[in-house]
Amino acid sequence: MRKILFTLAFLLVLVSCGPGRGRYVQITGTAQSVGYAVKFNAAGVKMPVEAIRDSVDAILSRIDFSLSGYNRQSLLSRFNAGEVIRPNDLFIEMYGIGYQMWERSGGAVDCAAGPLFDAWGFGFKNSSFPTDDQISALLGKIGQKNLPKELPIAPDGTLDPASMGSPKLNYNAIAQGYTSDVIARFLYGIGVKDMLVDIGEIWCDGLNPSGEPWAVGVDRPSGEEFKDVWTSEGKPVGITTSGNYRKFFVRDGKKYSHTINPVTGYPVEHSLLSATVASKVSAAESDAIATWCMVVGLEKAQGIILGDPQLEGYLTYADENGDIKEWMSPGFSLRN
């Protein structure tokens, strides 16, 4: 997951549906060789579907220009390179979300820990396998703790990274969920009520072409992918899965997870294999909280999910014998 550089290849498909269900449209494309889809009921929507497609295209292009760490000309890349930029609304909003999640998670989600992710090879650069001294030095210089709650934008609308200590930002923990939210916000604005926006992470609302709640396959670390299906119950919700069971590397016989704890500076070592989080608030929130769960481990993840009425969750973990076990909150709608 996590790369937000979109190719501008789109396909419009009219999806058949039962009587009275309206006219469902699917827009598909590719983001870094990973397919995505925007599905919605166009009934009662005055904007032509071609114009909707073009608007989705424009949103993805703006997000790539604003927040992609892989596009060297993006605002984020230029900011990280120390260049004075003129931040747009997306850049400013993303910074605010990142800061809020850092506060809420006690530092477990830290979008200003980019150099730490780079050092371990899970950011925008190749890994050099950092030493303990290098990690200690990084922890002293980086992190949201060293940054203001709001961006210090100058009266002329510019932002100088030097005024913030020249931080390096990385929004991989929330970027795809945020992208789904931005597109969903546009669809709501033109009158769409039934939608599923899948940009790596998902926001859905209403019903699918069959008149049923949207259904999403749940990824499982056992290799039995999509054996179980989560259903939205027809309500607005974002859903994200984060896991350690695919992204890792092995050195000297030891497995290193791609999930880095920004507080300690090291890859996590615990039994939690995956966290699927459903949030009634936003897909960006579900994205960030799934990452938070993967940083803190099973017991704390359960507490995070059970402690917030806006959240439901499904966790998989390895027991003391290495067998894969499952846990889900009471309101998580999972069926075979």
N, C-alpha and C positions, 0 to 999 in steps of 0.2 A: 504494500500500500504506500501511500504517502507522496508520490511524485505528482506535482500539479502543473505539468506542462502538457497542454492539450493540443492535439492536432485538430484541424478544422475540417474533419470529415464527418458529415451528418447524413442520416437516412431518415426520411419520414415514412412511417408505416401506419396505415389505418387498421386498427384492431377491431375485428368483428365482435359483436356483443349481442346479448339478448334484447328482446323488445323492451322499449322504454328505458334502456340503460344509457342512451346517449351515443356519442361518437368518440370513441377512444383513439388517441393518437400516440405513437411511440417515436421518439427521437433517439437515435443511437449514434454513437461515435466512438472514438478511441483516445485514451489518455495513456501515453507511454506504453502502447501495445496492450493495454487493459481496456476491455470494452465497458461502456457505461450506457445507461438508458434513462430517459425521462419519459414517463408514461402518464397520461392525464385524460380526463374526460372533457372534451371540447364543447359539449352541449351548453348552449347559452353564452358562450364566449364569443364576443364580437370580433376580436382580432383574428385575422386569417392565420391558419396553421403555419404557412410559410413565414409569416412575420414573427410568429412565436419561435419557430426554429432559428430565425436570424437573431432574435433577441437572446436566446440561450447561447448561441454562438458568441455574441458580443459579451455576455456575462463571463463565459469561460475565458475569453481573450483578456478581459479586464483583470480577472483574477490571476491569470498567468503573468500579465504585465506587472501586477502589484505584488504578488506574494510567492512566486515560484523561486525557490533557491537554485533551480537548475537552469533557469533562463538568466543569462548573465546581464541582460539589459533590464531586468525587472527592478522595480523600486527596492525590493528586499535585497537583491544581490548588490545593487549600487550602494545601498545603505551599509551593508555588511563590508563593502570595500572601502568605506570611509568617505563616500561621496555625499555632498549636500544634495538632498532631494526635496521635492515638493510632494508630501504624502497626500494621497487621496482618501476618500471615505473608507474604502476597504482596508487600507493599511492602518488607518487610525482605529477602526472598529476591531480589527484583529489584534492589535496591540492591547486594547482594553480587555478583550476576552482572555488573552494570554495572561495578563496581570491578575485578573480576577481568579482564574483557575490556579495560578501559583499561590495566591493567598489562601484559597479554599482548601487546597491539597497539602498545605504545609510544606511546599517546596517540591513535592513529588512530581508535579507537572511544571516544568520550567522551560519556557520558550526562549530564554536568554542563555541557555546552557549549550548553545550550538557548538562551540569549540570542543566541549566534552564529547558530544556525539561524534564529531569529526575525528577526534583522537582515537575512538574505538572503531572507526570505519562504518558507522551507521548514520552519518550525516551527509555532507556534501563532498567529502574527500575520502581517500583510501586510508585504511587503518595503518598506524605505525606501532600498534600495541604499546600503549604508554606505560612508563614506569611509575612506581608509587610516587616518586618525587615530582614527576610531571603532572600527575593527577592532583597532588596537593597544591602545586603552584597554580593550576587551572582553577581549582575550587576557590582560591583566594581572590581571583580576578573576575570571574564570570558570575552570571546568575541574575535573576530578576531582583534579588535582594539589593543589588547595587544600582537599580534603575528607578526612576520616578514612576508614580502611579499613572501620570498622564504625560504624553509626549511634549517636550518643550519646543513647541512650534513657534518660530519667530513671527513677528507682526506681518512680515511679507509672505507668510505661508510656507516658508522653507524649514527644513529640519537638518541640523548639522549633527552627525553622529558624534563628533568630538565633544559636543555639549553634554553628552550622556556617558562619556568615557569610552566611546567607540565600541559598543557591544556588538556581538554577532547573534542575530536572531534566527530561530529555526522553528517554523510552525507545523512541522510534520505531525505533531500530536493532535492537531485540530483542523488542519487545512481542508481535508476532503469532506469532513462533516460540515464545516463552515460553507464550503462550496454548495453542498446540497441545500443548506438553509437559504443561501442567497437566491438560488434558482427557485426554490419553493416560495420564497417571498414575492418574487416576480409573478409566479403563477397565481398566487392568492390575489395579487393586485389586479389581475385581468379577469378575475371571477372564477377561477378554477377551484373546485371543491374536492374532486377525487383525483389523487395524484400519487405517484411513487417516483421519487427522484433518487437515483442510484449513481452516485459519483464516487464509487469506492466505498462510501458509507451512505446510509439510506435515511431519507425522510419520507414518510408516507402519511396519507390522510384519506378518509372516506373508503370507497369500495373499488374493487377491480372490475374489469369488463363483465365478469360473470355475476356481479352483484354481491360478491362476498368480500370480507375483509382481506386486505393485502396479506400475502403469505411470503415468508422469506426463509430459505434454507439456512440452517445453523451449521457452521463449520465445526468439525470435531477433530481433535488431535489424534484420534485412534486410526485415522485413515478412512473411516466410514463417513465421508463428507455428505452433508445434507440429508442424513437419515431422518433427522427430526426437523420439524417446520415450526417456526414462530408465526403467530398471527397477530395482526394489529388491533383486532376487534373493532375496526372501523374508526378508530380514534387517531388524532394527530400524534405522531411519535417519531423520534429518531432512534435508529438502532445501529450499533457498531460492535464488531468483534476485534479484539486485539489478542495476540498470542505469541508465545515464545517457541513453539514447537517446530517452526520452519526456519525462522531467521536466527541463525547463530553461527559461530565458527568454533573449531576445535584446535587447541594448541597444547602440545605436550600432553595429550590425552585428556585434557580438561575442556568441557563444553562451556562456551561463553555466550550468554543470551544477548539478543539485540536490545533488550530493555535495560537501559542504564538508569540507575538511581541518581538523580542530580544532586541529592544531599550527600551521598557517600562518594560518588564519582565512579562507582564500579557497576558491572553488570549484576543484576539481581540473582540471588540464589535461594529459591524457595520452590514449593511444590505446585504452585498455580501455573497451569499450562495455557489457559485461555480465559478471557472475560468477555462476555457478550452483555452489553448494557443497553437498555431501552430507556430513553428520556422523553418525558412529555414536554420538555422545554425546548430542546433543539438537538439537531444532529451534531453540532459542534460540541455540545455538552456531553452527549453519549460518547463521542470520540475521545474527548479529554478524560472522561471518567473511566473509560475502559483502559486507557493508558495508566491512569492513577492506580487502578486495581492491580494491574500487572506489576507496578513498581512495589506496592506494599505487601502483596501476598494474600493468601486465602482468607485468613480470619479477619484482617482489616478490610479486605474487599467486601466480605459479607456485611460488615458493620456499615460501610459506606452506602451500600445498596439498601439495606434494611432501615437505615436512619433517615432516608429521604423519600417522602411519599410521591415524589415526581419520578422516581427511578424503579425499575425492575431489572433483574439480572440473572444470568446463567453462567456458572463457573465450572470449569473442568480442572482437575488436579490429579496428581499422582500420590497414591497412598504410600505407606512405608514399604510395601512390597513391590512398588512400581506399577501397580494396577491403576487404570484410569477411572476416576470417580467423578460424579456430577453433583452439583448443588444448584438449586434455583430458588428464587424468591417466590412467595405465594402467588403473586399476580403476574408472573411471567407465563405467557400463553404458549406452551410448547406441546406439539402433538406429533405422533409418528406418521 
